[in-house]
Amino acid sequence: MSDEGGVAVKRAHDAAARGAWQEAFEFLVQADADGLLGPPDLALLGQVAYAAGDLDTTIEAWERAHAACAQAGERLAAAGAAVRVAMHLLFDTALLAPVRGWLARAEQLLDGEGETPVHAWFAVVRNYERMLSGDVNSAREWARRAIAIGSKCEPAACAIGRVAEARSLILEGDVQRGLALLDEAAVAVVSGDLDPMSTGVVYCELVCALQGLAQYDLAEEWTDAMERWSRTNAIGSLHGRCRVHRAEILRLRGSCTEAEIEALEACEELRPYLRRELGWPLSELGRIRLHKGDIDGAEQALLAAHHAGWDPQPGLALVRLAQGDIAVASASIRDALEHPLQVPSKERPPNTDLRRAPLLDAQVEIEIAAGDLDQARAAAAELESIAVRFESKALVASATVANGRLRLAEGDAAGAQQLLADAVQLWSEIGAPYEAALARRALAEALHARGHDDRAALELEAAQSALERIETAPP
């Protein structure tokens, strides 16, 4: 290595040590152009390229590190590099075929080796590969293996394994055990003992689990903590993912203008990293715009999500309903439930009842509009059973609104009034002004059907006032 090349590599290591990722990246690219990087330096290039926002270079660097180590007969290092390739492909592209290929290569290299940190990380990545494939039982087994091995030699893999097992438990309906394990996983985050990427992954997984369960108070607490951490510590796609979670909470709280800004910035920050999963922030943007009454903007965002390869439902069906195209709305929501798109996503694992819940919620409203009360009744019943199983106040509120709307459509205005009044209270307690306003609007219809026009007017006025505040609120 030339003196100049050695200086560049040393400067890169120094810059990386103080978190100057772009500076480190530029020094390593300079040294690499002169052919001066060995396997350890290629591994560092993979790390700093990710932090600097260059996913392609990240993956290429780890691939080259793998090849160099394999050629040198360093099986364990080659396996570790293969696991890193698989991890970045999985977390940021969700392209499972190459993920499985790299994991198979790592598994061959690990055969006959004793338990090492590489084995712990292999178990972490295999867990997510199984989860994103919809195989929750197998995912949980691999998460437990990550915990068992990681607890001996790799705390970061152990922490991610804990939160991964918690997610599997929750997805299987074992909510209390899952929440307890999330608490255990959170200890590793607040201790400050993990590296920035592992810390960010645990934070993100905590919030994903709680958002998916509609445990919004806890999700908000951890989103706030993740946001504070991300201001100075987040690397790679983690800052953008934090923005999406923040946008979700802001939307729930009725701060939709601020939420839209966060979602737009998240899309830009995540664009260099995500492929199909870019549809996640785009779908959230569409949902925010629906809440703001911007139907055209919502349609634009949801179609962009679809073009990215993401499932835009139930948002797009609700857009069609708002546009008055009830037949298309009904057909699309039925298709989404009967033939769900199996889009691999760490944020939204497939094949789960928690994925079906928002689709069923939308279907009740759409099928009532279409006049198909049998379909609406079946959707409401399934939604109610999911709410009970997952012990979620927000899901219970959704099911209560659905049943209230159904009772009203069936002509039972008195039963509808009671259910919808309960729903208004539930959504108000949760702190979701948009959902509470929609429940109030339905309650006004029930009151009007019973001849209580004065009370109906009061509820309708309160609902319209809340919706107007959401639509016109400044950032």
N, C-alpha and C positions, 0 to 999 in steps of 0.2 A: 504494500500500500504506500502510495506517495505521501510525502509530508503534508501536501495540500489536502489530499483525500483524508488522511488521518485527522487533520484539524477539523474538517467538515463533519466527520462522524462524531468526534468528541463534542463539537459544538451542538450537534443534534441531540446527543445524550444529555448535555447540560440543559438545553432548552426544554426537553421533555420532562426533566426532573422538576422544573419550576412551572410546568403546565403551559408553556408557550408552544402550543401544538403546531400552529402554522409555521413558525420559525423552524422548529425541529423538522417538520415535513420538508421544507425547502432545502435545508442542509442535506437531508438524506436523499432527496431526489437528485441533488447535485452530485453527491458521492456515487449514487447508483448509476448515473449517466457515464461515469468513468469506470464502472464495473468493480467498485470497491466494497460492496456489501456482502458480508458473509451471512450465514443463517441467523445468528443472534441479531444482527443489524436489520435483516429482512423482517424478522419478527417485530422489531421496534418500528420499522416502516409501516407494517400492518396496523400497529396500534395508533401511531400518530396520524396516519392517513385517514383513519376512521374519525378521529377527533377533529381533523381539519376539514372533513366533509367530502372526502373522495372515496366512496365505497368501492369503485372498480379497482383502484390502486390497493385498497385494503385487501381485497380478496386475492388479487394477483400476487401481492407480497407474501401472503400466507401460503399460497400455492407454490411459489418458488422456494420458500423456506422448507416446505414439506419435501419437495423434490431434492433439494440440496441435502437435507438430513437423511433421506432415504438412500441417496447415492453414497453417503458417507457411512452408511450402516448404523446410523443413530435411530433405532426403531422408535424409542419412546418419544424423542423430540419430533420425529416425523409424524407420529400419531397425534401428538399435541397440536401440531400445525394443521393437520387434517381436521381435527375437531374444531379449531378456530374457523377454518373455511366453512364448515358445516354450520357453525353458530351464526356467522354473519349472513350466510345465505338464508338461514331460517328466520332470524329475527327481522331482517330488513327486506328480503324479497319474497319469503314464504314459498319459494320454488322447491317443493319437497322432493322431486326426483333427484336433483343433484345433491341435496342434503343427505338423502339415503345413500347415495353413492359414496360420498366422503365419509359417512359414518361406517359404512362397510369396510372401507379402506383402513380407517382407524382401528376398527375392531380386529382386523387381521394382524395389524402391527402390535396390538396390545395382548394378543394371545400368548399366554405363558408368562406374562409379566405379573409381578405382585401389585397390590393396590397402591396407586399413586394419585397425585392430583389430576393427572390426565384422565384416569378412570372416573374420577368424580365429575369432571367436566363432560366427559362422554355421556355419563348418566343424565346430566342436566339437559344436554342437547337432545338425547334420545327421548327423554320425557316430553319435551315440547314437540318433537316430531310426531309422537304418538297422540298428544293432545290435539295438535292441529289436524290430525287425520281423523279425529272423532273417537279415538280409542282411549276413553278416560281411564278404564281399569288398568290397562298396560302402562299408561302415563303415570299413574299413581305408584306402580311398582318401581318404575325407574326413578321417580322422585325420591322414594324411600332409599334406593341404592345410593343416590347422590348424597343424601343426608348421612347414611351410614359410613360411606367412604370419606366424605368431606369433613365429618366431625373429627376424623383422625388426622387429616393432613391438608385440608383446603377449606377454610371457613367460608369463603365467598360462595363456593359451590354448595356447601351445606345450607347456607342462608337461602339461596335461590331454590334449592330442593325443598326447603320447608314451605316457602310460599307457593311453590308449584303443587306440592301435595295438598295444601290447603285449598287451592283452586279446584283440584280434582274432587276433593271431598264435597265442596260446595256444589259443583256441577252434578254430583251424584245425589244431591239432596240432603247430605249430612251437614247441615248448616252450622250447628253449634260447635261440632268438632272442627269444622273448617275455620270458623271465626277464632276459635281458641288457638289454632295453629298459626293463623295470621298474626296474632298477638306475639307468639314466640318469634316468628320471623322478623317482626318489627324491631325486636331488641337489637338485632345485628345492625339495623340501619341507624338507629339513634346512637349506638355505641361509637360510631365513626371509625370502626376497624376495617371496613371494606374499601376496596379500590373504587374510583369514581364510576366505572362502568357497572360493576356489580351492585353498587349502591343504587344507581339509577334504575337498574332492572328490578331490584326488590321493591323500590318505591312504586314503579310503574305497575308491577304485578299486584301489589296491595290495592292500588286504586282500581285496576281492572276488575279484580275480584269483587270489590265492594260496589262498583258501578253496575257490574253485571247482575248483582244481587239486589240492586236498587236500595242499598243501604246508604242513602245519600248523606246523612250527617257524618258518618264515619269516613265516607269517601271524600267529603269536603275537607275534613281535618287533615287527612293524609295528602290531599292535593295541595293544600296550603303549605304543608311541611315540604313536599316535593318541590314546590315552586321556590320556596326560600333557599333550598339546597341548590336548585338548578341555576340560580343567578350567578354562582361563581364556580360550580363544580361539574355541571352537566357536560358530557361530551357526545359527539356523534348525533344520533337521532333522538337522544333522550330529552333534550330541551324542547324539541318540537312535539314530542309525545306528551310532555308535561303541559304544553299549551292546549292540546286537544282536551285533556282532562279538565283543565281550567275552564275551557269554553263550555264543556258539558255542565259544570256546576253553575256557571254564570247564567246559562240558559235556564236551568232549573229554577234559579232564584229570580228570574224575570229580567235580568240585565242583558237583554239580547243584543243591544248595539255593541256593548263591550265584548260580548261573547263572539259576535261576528268578526270583530277585529282580531281577536285571539285565534279564531279558526282560520282566517285568511293568512295570518302570519305563520301559523302552524303548517299550512299547505306549502308555503314557500320554503320554510325551514326543512320540511320532510321530503321535498321533491328530489334532492340529490340522493336520498337513501332508499325510500320506499318504492315499490313497484305496484303490485295490485293493492297493497294495503294503503296506498295513497287515497283509495276510496273511503277509508275510515274518516279522515278529517273532512273530506268533501261531503260525505253523508251527514256529518255533524253540522257542517255549514248549511246544508239544505234544510235540516231540521230547525236550525235557528231561524232561517228565513221564513219558514212556514209559521213559526211562532210570531214573527214580525208582520205577517200578512203579505210578505213579498213572494207571491206565488211564482212569478216568472223567474225570480232569482233562485228560488228553491228548486225549480225544475232544472235550471241550468247547472246547479251544483250537483244534483242527484244524477243527471245524465252524464256529467263528467265522471262521477264515481262509477257508474255503470261502464263507461268507456275504459276505465282503468282496470276493469275486471272484478269490481266489487258488486255485492248485492245491494241495490238501492232501496229495497223494500224494508219497512212499509211506507217510507217517505214518499216514493213516487206514486204509489196508489192513493195516498192522501192528497197529493197534488192533483191527480186526476179527479178525485172527488170534489176538491175545491173548484176545479174548472168546470164542474157540472157533468163530466163524462163518467156517469155512475157505472155503466156497463163495463167500461175498460178498467175502472177501479176495482170492481168486483172480480173480474177475470184475473187481474194481475195479483190481487192479494190471495186468491185461491191457489193460483199457480205457485206463488211463493211458499205457501204452506204445504202443498202437495208435492212439489218438486223443488225443495230448497237447494240453492246454489251452495256447493261444498267449497267455499272459498277459505283456504287455510288462513288463519289469523290468530296471532297471540292475543290480540285485544278482544276478539269475538270468536271463541272456539265454536266449531260447528256441532251439529247433532245434539243439541241440548234443549231442554225445556225452557231455559232462560233465553235462548235465542227465539223461541216460538212466542213467548209472552207478548212482546210488542206487536208482532204480526196478528195475534189473536185479538188484541185490544183494538187494532185498526179494523179488523174484519167485522167486529160487532157493529161498529159505526157504519161501515160501508154497506153491509148486508141489510141493515135496517133501512138505509136510504134506498137500496135496491128492492126492498119489499120481500126479501127472503128471510123470514123470521126463523125458519128451521136451521138455516146455516148460522144465523146470528146466535141462536140458542145454544147450538153445539159449541161455537167458539167461546161464548161466555162461560159455559160449564167447564171447558178445559182450562180457561184462564183462571177461574176460581180455584180449581184443583191445584194449579201451579202455585198460586199465591199462598195457599194453605201449606203446601209442601215446603216452600222455601222461606216461610216465616218472615215475609217482607211486607212492611206497612205500605210501601208505595205500590206493590203489586196488589195488595188487598184493596187499596184505593182505586186502582185501575179496574179491578174486577167488580167493585161496588158500583162504579159509574156504568160499566157495561151492563150489569144486571138492572140498574135503574132505567137505562135507555130501553132495554128490552121490555121491561114491565110497562113502560109508557107506550111502546109500540103495540103491545098486546092489549092495551086498553085498561090496564090496572094503574090508574093515575095515583091512587092513594099509596099503593106499594112502591111506585116509582118515587113519589115524593119523599118517603122515609129513607129509601136507599140513597137518593141523590143528596139529601140533606146530610146524611152520614158521610158521603164522599166529599162534600164541600169541607166538612170539618177535618177529615183525614188529610186532604191535600193542603189545607191551611196549616195544620200542625206540622206537616212535612216542610212547609215553606216553599211551595210550588205555586206561585200566583197564576200562571197560565192554566195549569191543570185545574186549579180551584175555580177559575173563571169559566172554563168550559162546563164544569160540573154545575156551577150556578146557572148557567144558561139553560142547561137541560132541566134543572130544578124549576126554573121559571116556566118552562113549557108544562111541566107536571102541575104546577100551581094554577096555571091558566086553564088547563083541562078540567080542574076541579072547581073552577069558578072563583078562585081566590086572586082576582085580577090585581088588587092593590099590592099584595105580597109578591105576585109575579113581576110587577113593574119594578119593585125595589130590587129583587134579585137580578133582573135583567140589567138594570142601571148599574149595579155593582159590578156585574160581569163585563159590561161594555167599557166601564171606566178602567178596570184593571187591564183589559186587552189594549186599550188605547195607550195606557202608560207604557206597556211593554213595547208597542209598536213605535212609539215616538220618543222613548227615553234617550237622553244624550249619553255619549260614552263616558 
